[in-house]
Amino acid sequence: TSLPAYLPASWLEDTRLRISAFREISEALMEKQVAALEESWRDRFGRLPGPAENLVRIARIKAIAAAKGIATVEIQAQRLMLHRNGDYILLEGKRFPRLTKDKPLAKLKEVEEMLRLL
């Protein structure tokens, strides 16, 4: 199951503004930049709709991973596949971390928590 992660036109009607906002989130490479952008969006445009919240959460996961030297974060079924220095990060050297949540949003929250513990 996929999770919608985008900036809805119904929330940001101006196309140029929406493109600019999407560029800002894609360029936010550190967690504090993502947090500042999220706060700025809330101040300027009001409550974030679900797909925009998801986009922010994914950007936050990417920033946390980057800060820990993790090049890619991938979820396959219940496996969390993290790639660093050309190799996957395995628990006890032999298995991928397992996710316990089933719903996509809960999985993202769990990934964020796991990354913070690395």
Residue frames relative to the residue before (quaternion, step in Angstrom):
aa qw qx qy qz dx dy dz
T 1.0000 0.0000 0.0000 0.0000 0.00 0.00 0.00
S 0.2582 -0.7740 0.5571 0.1548 3.54 -0.86 0.91
L 0.3490 -0.7169 0.5735 0.1879 3.50 -1.32 0.39
P 0.3992 -0.7204 0.4993 0.2693 3.63 -0.66 0.99
A 0.0481 0.7889 -0.6078 0.0769 3.57 -0.80 1.05
Y 0.4109 0.6727 -0.5067 0.3491 3.56 -0.10 1.34
L 0.4774 -0.6249 0.5237 0.3276 3.56 -1.32 0.03
P 0.3187 -0.7944 0.4834 0.1837 3.60 -0.21 1.25
A 0.5235 -0.6369 0.4763 0.3057 3.57 -1.04 0.85
S 0.6197 0.5500 -0.3464 0.4398 3.59 1.12 -0.58
W 0.6762 0.4606 -0.2769 0.5040 3.59 1.24 -0.45
L 0.7635 0.1229 -0.0520 0.6319 3.57 1.02 -0.91
E 0.1831 -0.8531 0.4806 0.0881 3.56 0.17 1.30
D 0.6540 0.5103 -0.3180 0.4591 3.59 1.04 -0.74
T 0.4402 -0.7343 0.4548 0.2453 3.60 -0.55 1.19
R 0.6571 0.5081 -0.3225 0.4540 3.59 0.90 -0.87
L 0.6452 0.5207 -0.3073 0.4671 3.56 1.01 -0.84
R 0.6513 0.5156 -0.3033 0.4669 3.58 0.99 -0.88
I 0.6525 0.4989 -0.3128 0.4770 3.60 0.96 -0.85
S 0.6396 0.5249 -0.3118 0.4671 3.57 1.00 -0.86
A 0.6603 0.5033 -0.3007 0.4694 3.59 0.93 -0.91
F 0.6491 0.5052 -0.3203 0.4700 3.58 0.97 -0.81
R 0.6255 0.5239 -0.3322 0.4733 3.60 1.04 -0.77
E 0.6376 0.5404 -0.3241 0.4432 3.59 0.97 -0.89
I 0.6973 0.4623 -0.2890 0.4654 3.60 0.83 -0.94
S 0.6576 0.5025 -0.3286 0.4550 3.60 1.00 -0.68
E 0.6975 0.4518 -0.2655 0.4888 3.60 1.18 -0.52
A 0.5288 0.6132 -0.4157 0.4142 3.62 1.26 -0.10
L 0.0724 -0.8592 0.5065 -0.0102 3.54 -0.14 1.31
M 0.7250 0.3521 -0.2294 0.5457 3.57 1.24 -0.30
E 0.6358 -0.5717 0.3607 0.3726 3.55 -1.10 0.72
K 0.6662 0.4987 -0.3240 0.4499 3.61 0.93 -0.79
Q 0.5987 0.5403 -0.3615 0.4680 3.62 1.15 -0.53
V 0.6351 0.5175 -0.3217 0.4747 3.58 1.00 -0.84
A 0.6622 0.5083 -0.3041 0.4590 3.60 0.91 -0.92
A 0.6597 0.5020 -0.3094 0.4659 3.60 0.94 -0.86
L 0.6486 0.5115 -0.3135 0.4684 3.57 1.00 -0.81
E 0.6335 0.5243 -0.3271 0.4657 3.59 0.96 -0.86
E 0.6624 0.4990 -0.3016 0.4705 3.59 0.92 -0.91
S 0.6397 0.5272 -0.3168 0.4610 3.58 0.98 -0.86
W 0.6558 0.5051 -0.3112 0.4668 3.58 0.94 -0.89
R 0.6440 0.5158 -0.3278 0.4601 3.61 0.93 -0.84
D 0.6572 0.5087 -0.3062 0.4642 3.58 0.98 -0.86
R 0.7478 0.4322 -0.2222 0.4524 3.58 0.86 -0.97
F 0.8383 0.2292 -0.0669 0.4901 3.58 0.87 -0.96
G 0.5588 -0.6163 0.3915 0.3934 3.59 1.25 -0.05
R 0.8137 -0.2669 0.2047 0.4741 3.50 -1.36 -0.29
L 0.4095 -0.7109 0.5180 0.2419 3.57 -0.93 0.93
P 0.3961 -0.6909 0.5423 0.2677 3.59 -0.91 0.84
G 0.7487 -0.4413 0.2719 0.4132 3.57 -1.25 0.45
P 0.7000 0.4675 -0.3051 0.4455 3.63 0.69 -0.97
A 0.6458 0.5011 -0.3203 0.4788 3.62 1.07 -0.69
E 0.6049 0.5376 -0.3422 0.4775 3.62 1.07 -0.74
N 0.6508 0.5173 -0.3082 0.4625 3.58 0.97 -0.89
L 0.6370 0.5301 -0.3191 0.4598 3.57 0.99 -0.87
V 0.6484 0.5056 -0.3055 0.4801 3.59 0.99 -0.86
R 0.6530 0.5109 -0.3232 0.4562 3.61 0.90 -0.87
I 0.6494 0.5043 -0.3189 0.4715 3.60 0.96 -0.81
A 0.6377 0.5140 -0.3256 0.4723 3.60 0.99 -0.81
R 0.6374 0.5213 -0.3219 0.4673 3.59 1.03 -0.80
I 0.6337 0.5215 -0.3249 0.4700 3.61 0.97 -0.84
K 0.6506 0.5111 -0.3155 0.4647 3.60 0.94 -0.89
A 0.6655 0.5066 -0.3042 0.4560 3.59 0.95 -0.86
I 0.6455 0.5043 -0.3197 0.4762 3.60 0.95 -0.86
A 0.6522 0.5158 -0.3089 0.4618 3.58 0.93 -0.93
A 0.6596 0.5143 -0.3131 0.4499 3.59 0.87 -0.94
A 0.6462 0.5253 -0.3173 0.4536 3.58 1.00 -0.84
K 0.7170 0.4082 -0.2366 0.5131 3.58 1.18 -0.51
G 0.5666 -0.6398 0.3616 0.3727 3.56 1.29 0.30
I 0.4699 0.6647 -0.4483 0.3692 3.58 1.22 0.37
A 0.3477 -0.7814 0.4908 0.1662 3.56 -0.64 1.19
T 0.8123 0.0294 0.0040 0.5825 3.60 0.96 -0.81
V 0.1546 -0.7353 0.6548 0.0819 3.51 -1.26 0.70
E 0.0575 0.8043 -0.5840 0.0934 3.54 -0.61 1.14
I 0.1720 -0.7597 0.6182 0.1051 3.55 -1.07 0.79
Q 0.0194 0.7673 -0.6399 0.0380 3.55 -0.79 1.08
A 0.7975 -0.1214 0.0022 0.5909 3.53 -0.36 1.33
Q 0.7867 -0.2598 0.2053 0.5209 3.62 -0.53 -1.12
R 0.5587 0.6074 -0.3912 0.4073 3.60 1.26 0.15
L 0.2319 -0.7307 0.6274 0.1369 3.54 -1.05 0.87
M 0.0907 -0.8168 0.5697 -0.0023 3.55 -0.49 1.23
L 0.0295 -0.8048 0.5900 -0.0570 3.54 -0.40 1.32
H 0.1653 -0.8030 0.5707 0.0472 3.56 -0.83 1.03
R 0.1148 0.7849 -0.5974 0.1178 3.58 -0.73 1.10
N 0.8543 0.0342 -0.0573 0.5155 3.56 -1.00 0.89
G 0.7327 -0.4551 0.2365 0.4474 3.57 0.94 0.91
D 0.7348 0.3528 -0.2246 0.5340 3.61 1.25 0.00
Y 0.5020 -0.6065 0.5128 0.3423 3.53 -1.27 0.38
I 0.4039 -0.6648 0.5672 0.2705 3.54 -1.19 0.62
L 0.0452 -0.8101 0.5842 -0.0219 3.57 -0.59 1.16
L 0.4392 -0.6619 0.5357 0.2865 3.56 -1.15 0.65
E 0.8333 0.0434 -0.0870 0.5442 3.54 -0.95 0.94
G 0.6303 -0.5978 0.3101 0.3862 3.54 1.20 0.64
K 0.7944 0.3496 -0.1719 0.4659 3.60 1.18 -0.03
R 0.8063 0.1999 -0.1547 0.5348 3.64 1.09 -0.10
F 0.5336 -0.6207 0.4754 0.3227 3.51 -1.24 0.59
P 0.5634 -0.5603 0.4613 0.3948 3.59 -1.12 0.53
R 0.2966 -0.7602 0.5573 0.1533 3.58 -1.03 0.82
L 0.3107 -0.7159 0.5962 0.1884 3.52 -1.10 0.80
T 0.3246 -0.7653 0.5254 0.1812 3.57 -1.01 0.77
K 0.6425 0.5375 -0.3254 0.4387 3.60 1.19 -0.48
D 0.3598 -0.7475 0.5241 0.1925 3.55 -1.18 0.64
K 0.6810 0.4828 -0.2967 0.4638 3.59 0.97 -0.81
P 0.6091 -0.6117 0.3613 0.3525 3.62 -0.92 0.88
L 0.6834 0.4746 -0.3086 0.4611 3.64 0.81 -0.89
A 0.6403 0.5151 -0.3199 0.4716 3.59 0.98 -0.81
K 0.6178 0.5378 -0.3389 0.4629 3.59 1.07 -0.74
L 0.6529 0.5124 -0.3212 0.4560 3.60 0.92 -0.88
K 0.6377 0.5168 -0.3242 0.4703 3.57 0.98 -0.83
E 0.6553 0.5125 -0.3035 0.4646 3.57 0.99 -0.86
V 0.6243 0.5289 -0.3330 0.4686 3.60 1.01 -0.80
E 0.6416 0.5253 -0.3232 0.4561 3.58 0.93 -0.91
E 0.6646 0.5031 -0.2993 0.4645 3.59 0.91 -0.91
M 0.6652 0.5053 -0.3081 0.4553 3.59 0.93 -0.89
L 0.6427 0.5261 -0.3232 0.4535 3.59 0.98 -0.83
R 0.6348 0.5362 -0.3330 0.4456 3.58 1.01 -0.79
L 0.6845 0.4975 -0.2816 0.4523 3.60 1.11 -0.63
L 0.5451 0.6376 -0.4022 0.3667 3.60 1.19 -0.31
